[in-house]
Amino acid sequence: MFSSAQREEVVHTITWSLFNGQLPSKLDAPVSQVAFSFGLLSLGLAVASSLAGKLQERFGVRRVAIGAGILMAVGFWLTAHADNLMMLYLRAGVMVGLADGAGYLMTLSNCVYCRRRFARRRPAWIRRA
């Protein structure tokens, strides 16, 4: 079985491979330089998921999740308008990676926690279903 982080990496790799055909021609750059932004995204994801617990303690799950969602949406929108490699690295790599790491893993861990915690408190008619 794969861990949650391994499954997420597989999904990111498959999703990112969809962009590898279009971005090199748009930016007039080789695939290897465009793919470096995926490495930055993975690095940002790792760093942000490590810091997400501290952000959650300070600001709460809801605020961090909303902030991560907004940062990710802005990062994707800005990535769509990137016209050189540096903008791609900053937007797709750093912004989206940080937002993804802070939002996804923190939200997932809280969902697993809540499911386990509230499974014992469910009424009997729901537990049987």
Legacy VTK file of the C-alpha trace (Angstrom):
# vtk DataFile Version 3.0
C-alpha trace
ASCII
DATASET POLYDATA
POINTS 129 float
0.000 0.000 0.000
1.123 3.501 -0.702
1.215 6.194 1.914
-0.766 9.374 1.426
2.349 11.305 0.409
3.301 8.659 -2.163
-0.187 8.659 -3.678
-0.110 12.438 -3.863
3.268 12.359 -5.616
1.931 9.921 -8.214
-1.090 12.156 -8.855
1.130 15.230 -9.161
3.469 13.449 -11.561
0.619 12.343 -13.803
-1.022 15.772 -13.687
2.230 17.606 -14.350
2.985 15.394 -17.348
-0.083 16.893 -19.039
1.605 20.306 -19.046
5.011 19.131 -20.273
3.824 19.039 -23.884
2.516 22.611 -24.006
4.762 24.652 -21.723
8.095 24.090 -23.525
6.637 25.338 -26.794
4.921 28.291 -25.085
8.060 29.336 -23.204
10.476 28.320 -25.982
12.520 26.279 -23.495
13.601 22.624 -23.278
11.475 20.178 -21.310
14.237 19.686 -18.735
14.124 23.365 -17.746
10.339 23.397 -17.614
10.323 20.196 -15.537
12.521 21.918 -12.931
9.403 23.794 -11.822
7.895 20.431 -10.851
10.918 19.838 -8.617
10.343 23.226 -7.004
6.672 22.369 -6.556
7.634 19.131 -4.777
10.110 20.975 -2.576
7.529 23.628 -1.684
5.016 20.915 -0.903
7.439 19.200 1.475
8.382 22.433 3.246
4.799 23.678 3.580
3.442 20.350 4.777
6.101 20.376 7.481
5.041 23.856 8.592
1.291 23.309 8.212
0.910 22.063 11.770
2.360 25.278 13.186
0.145 27.348 10.891
-2.856 25.324 12.033
-2.045 25.919 15.697
-1.646 29.650 15.185
-4.432 30.465 12.708
-6.769 27.454 12.759
-7.594 24.885 10.117
-10.266 26.927 8.364
-8.111 30.024 7.840
-5.101 28.035 6.651
-7.246 25.989 4.249
-8.904 29.103 2.829
-5.543 30.878 2.507
-4.010 27.858 0.800
-6.928 27.643 -1.607
-6.659 31.307 -2.511
-2.876 31.077 -2.911
-3.247 28.009 -5.123
-5.913 29.632 -7.312
-3.807 32.766 -7.732
-0.726 30.624 -8.409
-2.509 28.643 -11.136
-3.903 31.796 -12.695
-0.489 33.467 -12.695
1.111 30.280 -14.046
-1.261 30.395 -16.993
0.127 33.844 -17.814
3.817 33.040 -17.254
5.918 34.197 -20.177
9.382 33.094 -19.056
10.985 30.344 -16.999
11.603 32.437 -13.894
7.912 33.317 -13.640
7.045 29.644 -14.127
9.452 28.667 -11.339
8.055 31.255 -8.928
4.409 30.729 -9.729
3.996 27.031 -10.526
6.904 25.872 -8.422
6.942 28.008 -5.324
3.412 29.446 -4.987
1.472 26.343 -5.988
3.856 24.044 -4.096
3.524 25.985 -0.849
-0.251 26.243 -1.187
-0.578 22.561 -2.009
1.583 21.475 0.894
-0.173 23.674 3.426
-3.684 22.938 2.261
-3.774 19.347 1.132
-1.873 17.424 3.790
-3.190 19.484 6.691
-6.768 19.065 5.507
-6.300 15.362 4.862
-4.845 14.689 8.295
-7.705 16.568 9.964
-10.274 14.608 7.955
-8.729 11.305 9.037
-8.640 12.492 12.653
-12.278 13.620 12.584
-13.429 10.406 10.951
-11.776 8.314 13.642
-12.951 10.559 16.458
-16.557 10.817 15.381
-16.892 7.179 14.316
-17.414 6.292 17.977
-20.019 9.009 18.468
-22.279 8.112 15.565
-25.775 6.945 16.334
-26.324 3.197 15.979
-28.471 3.552 12.870
-25.623 5.307 11.007
-22.962 2.809 12.128
-24.969 -0.059 10.635
-25.252 1.610 7.223
LINES 1 130
129 0 1 2 3 4 5 6 7 8 9 10 11 12 13 14 15 16 17 18 19 20 21 22 23 24 25 26 27 28 29 30 31 32 33 34 35 36 37 38 39 40 41 42 43 44 45 46 47 48 49 50 51 52 53 54 55 56 57 58 59 60 61 62 63 64 65 66 67 68 69 70 71 72 73 74 75 76 77 78 79 80 81 82 83 84 85 86 87 88 89 90 91 92 93 94 95 96 97 98 99 100 101 102 103 104 105 106 107 108 109 110 111 112 113 114 115 116 117 118 119 120 121 122 123 124 125 126 127 128
